[in-house]
Amino acid sequence: MVSPFSMLFFFTLVLGLVLCISSDTWFGAWVGLELNLLSFIPLISSSSNRYSSESILKYFLVQVLASIMIIFSALFVLMMVNLKVVFSLSLLLKLGAAPFHFWFPQVMEGLSWIQVIILMTLQKVGPMILLCYLVYDKWSLIMIFTSAVVSAIVGAMGGLNQLYLRKIMAFSSINHMSWMFFAMILSEYCWLLYFSVYCLLSILVITNFYFQQAYHFSHLVNSSFPLVPKVMSMMSLFSLGGLPPFLGFIPKWFIIQEMIFCNYFYPLLVLLMCSLVTLYFYIRMSISFLTLVFPFSGWVMKDYGSNKIMNTVMVMNFIGMLIPSVYMLY
């Protein structure tokens, strides 16, 4: 049962995003980001999670530091001093992009799956759109380009030795941010397509973990989980990793074509190699779904049978098989 206070703070969180996106001044965008921050803090507070207070403190301190940097850079812009690079750094810090990613996996570790969905999707909308405005500045573009390459490497390498699912999803999000940054550099439409598919697939995968109440790699070994949801979960992980012909491959396919057209061969090579590494730990989780079985599980799952709509939504992964054929017709 969702409490009225959670609904109120979620409404103000979305209101902050709308204010940030629709504002025509940097001050209005900053106010929207602050309203979003102050609404998210109560949403992640939980008396049942002993790591909740630590996550709240880390998230609050990092976001406040980024907000101070935004005000600092905006003040110098008013004085006719170009400090847009500081503004870019502050937005990268808010997003948790590499090399400013150190807080992101630690905060994710102290959140529930529902809170993780908000942090991985909604909380990225405002800073991402503001970064779109800064792509046309030379030094900001260099910062975003560098962060994209480093995020690809960090996201791939950081998730290899992880056994906690929330940290795996955190490093996966860092890796996906590299693709989103390059999509942003190429075209806003490419970014919008990639971000929309990323949000959909992240929600599918995380919702499956929520129903299983799986927080550790060993929790995936559960024989009482139905076979069809296991297969659908495996396909969602493949799709999130960008394996063709699933839905997650389509935006990556468009970005690959655009990067080749713009002669970004070396960054593209880094992205593809790192995507293979991330796909490795997605496949590792998928194999755990299907092959490893432990009949005496000591954790309680959510009722999956009453959520048949999730099975229908997960079938959307197969849309990726239809799009190439339609594309070839035109």
Solvent accessible surface area in square Angstrom, and as a share of the most:
residue,aa,sasa,rsa
1,M,241,1.08
2,V,95,0.55
3,S,47,0.30
4,P,102,0.64
5,F,147,0.61
6,S,40,0.26
7,M,121,0.54
8,L,98,0.49
9,F,64,0.27
10,F,85,0.35
11,F,129,0.54
12,T,30,0.17
13,L,0,0.00
14,V,54,0.31
15,L,85,0.42
16,G,0,0.00
17,L,9,0.05
18,V,81,0.46
19,L,66,0.33
20,C,1,0.01
21,I,66,0.33
22,S,82,0.53
23,S,26,0.17
24,D,139,0.72
25,T,79,0.46
26,W,74,0.26
27,F,133,0.55
28,G,14,0.13
29,A,3,0.02
30,W,60,0.21
31,V,52,0.30
32,G,0,0.00
33,L,9,0.05
34,E,31,0.14
35,L,56,0.28
36,N,9,0.05
37,L,4,0.02
38,L,107,0.53
39,S,4,0.02
40,F,0,0.00
41,I,32,0.16
42,P,44,0.28
43,L,27,0.13
44,I,0,0.00
45,S,60,0.39
46,S,43,0.28
47,S,124,0.80
48,S,110,0.71
49,N,39,0.20
50,R,203,0.74
51,Y,98,0.37
52,S,3,0.02
53,S,84,0.54
54,E,86,0.39
55,S,2,0.01
56,I,34,0.17
57,L,106,0.53
58,K,61,0.26
59,Y,7,0.02
60,F,77,0.32
61,L,102,0.51
62,V,26,0.15
63,Q,7,0.03
64,V,46,0.26
65,L,95,0.47
66,A,0,0.00
67,S,8,0.05
68,I,105,0.53
69,M,45,0.20
70,I,1,0.01
71,I,69,0.35
72,F,98,0.41
73,S,1,0.00
74,A,21,0.17
75,L,96,0.48
76,F,55,0.23
77,V,51,0.29
78,L,141,0.70
79,M,114,0.51
80,M,179,0.80
81,V,67,0.39
82,N,98,0.50
83,L,39,0.20
84,K,72,0.31
85,V,45,0.26
86,V,27,0.16
87,F,8,0.04
88,S,0,0.00
89,L,44,0.22
90,S,0,0.00
91,L,0,0.00
92,L,0,0.00
93,L,21,0.10
94,K,15,0.06
95,L,3,0.01
96,G,0,0.00
97,A,0,0.00
98,A,0,0.00
99,P,65,0.41
100,F,60,0.25
101,H,20,0.09
102,F,137,0.57
103,W,18,0.06
104,F,1,0.01
105,P,8,0.05
106,Q,88,0.39
107,V,0,0.00
108,M,0,0.00
109,E,34,0.15
110,G,1,0.01
111,L,0,0.00
112,S,41,0.26
113,W,1,0.00
114,I,88,0.45
115,Q,22,0.10
116,V,0,0.00
117,I,28,0.14
118,I,19,0.10
119,L,5,0.02
120,M,1,0.00
121,T,10,0.06
122,L,50,0.25
123,Q,17,0.07
124,K,3,0.01
125,V,24,0.14
126,G,0,0.00
127,P,6,0.04
128,M,0,0.00
129,I,28,0.14
130,L,3,0.01
131,L,0,0.00
132,C,8,0.05
133,Y,106,0.40
134,L,4,0.02
135,V,14,0.08
136,Y,179,0.68
137,D,26,0.13
138,K,134,0.57
139,W,150,0.53
140,S,0,0.00
141,L,60,0.30
142,I,77,0.39
143,M,47,0.21
144,I,0,0.00
145,F,58,0.24
146,T,68,0.40
147,S,2,0.01
148,A,0,0.00
149,V,34,0.19
150,V,46,0.27
151,S,0,0.00
152,A,0,0.00
153,I,77,0.39
154,V,34,0.19
155,G,0,0.00
156,A,0,0.00
157,M,98,0.44
158,G,18,0.17
159,G,0,0.00
160,L,58,0.29
161,N,123,0.63
162,Q,33,0.15
163,L,88,0.44
164,Y,102,0.39
165,L,0,0.00
166,R,29,0.11
167,K,53,0.23
168,I,0,0.00
169,M,1,0.00
170,A,0,0.00
171,F,21,0.09
172,S,2,0.01
173,S,0,0.00
174,I,0,0.00
175,N,3,0.02
176,H,10,0.04
177,M,0,0.00
178,S,0,0.00
179,W,1,0.00
180,M,0,0.00
181,F,0,0.00
182,F,0,0.00
183,A,0,0.00
184,M,6,0.03
185,I,27,0.14
186,L,36,0.18
187,S,36,0.23
188,E,84,0.38
189,Y,184,0.70
190,C,19,0.11
191,W,15,0.05
192,L,100,0.50
193,L,63,0.31
194,Y,5,0.02
195,F,15,0.06
196,S,57,0.37
197,V,16,0.09
198,Y,5,0.02
199,C,21,0.13
200,L,46,0.23
201,L,3,0.01
202,S,1,0.00
203,I,68,0.35
204,L,1,0.01
205,V,3,0.02
206,I,0,0.00
207,T,18,0.11
208,N,2,0.01
209,F,0,0.00
210,Y,60,0.23
211,F,15,0.06
212,Q,0,0.00
213,Q,41,0.18
214,A,0,0.00
215,Y,55,0.21
216,H,47,0.21
217,F,32,0.13
218,S,57,0.37
219,H,42,0.19
220,L,0,0.00
221,V,24,0.14
222,N,2,0.01
223,S,47,0.31
224,S,74,0.47
225,F,5,0.02
226,P,65,0.41
227,L,121,0.60
228,V,88,0.51
229,P,6,0.04
230,K,14,0.06
231,V,43,0.25
232,M,32,0.14
233,S,2,0.02
234,M,34,0.15
235,M,38,0.17
236,S,0,0.00
237,L,1,0.01
238,F,31,0.13
239,S,0,0.00
240,L,3,0.02
241,G,4,0.03
242,G,10,0.10
243,L,53,0.26
244,P,68,0.43
245,P,59,0.37
246,F,19,0.08
247,L,13,0.07
248,G,6,0.06
249,F,48,0.20
250,I,4,0.02
251,P,4,0.02
252,K,10,0.04
253,W,52,0.18
254,F,53,0.22
255,I,1,0.00
256,I,32,0.16
257,Q,72,0.32
258,E,68,0.30
259,M,0,0.00
260,I,84,0.43
261,F,166,0.69
262,C,56,0.33
263,N,107,0.55
264,Y,62,0.24
265,F,107,0.44
266,Y,178,0.68
267,P,19,0.12
268,L,11,0.06
269,L,102,0.51
270,V,45,0.26
271,L,1,0.01
272,L,67,0.33
273,M,111,0.50
274,C,10,0.06
275,S,13,0.08
276,L,111,0.55
277,V,35,0.20
278,T,4,0.02
279,L,20,0.10
280,Y,119,0.45
281,F,0,0.00
282,Y,1,0.01
283,I,64,0.33
284,R,60,0.22
285,M,1,0.00
286,S,1,0.01
287,I,92,0.47
288,S,2,0.01
289,F,1,0.00
290,L,65,0.33
291,T,90,0.52
292,L,92,0.46
293,V,86,0.49
294,F,104,0.43
295,P,85,0.53
296,F,163,0.68
297,S,38,0.25
298,G,79,0.76
299,W,62,0.22
300,V,127,0.73
301,M,49,0.22
302,K,82,0.35
303,D,95,0.49
304,Y,13,0.05
305,G,46,0.44
306,S,84,0.54
307,N,41,0.21
308,K,143,0.61
309,I,123,0.63
310,M,24,0.11
311,N,40,0.20
312,T,94,0.55
313,V,37,0.21
314,M,0,0.00
315,V,68,0.39
316,M,70,0.31
317,N,1,0.00
318,F,58,0.24
319,I,64,0.32
320,G,0,0.00
321,M,84,0.37
322,L,116,0.58
323,I,53,0.27
324,P,38,0.24
325,S,60,0.39
326,V,74,0.43
327,Y,100,0.38
328,M,151,0.67
329,L,153,0.76
330,Y,219,0.83
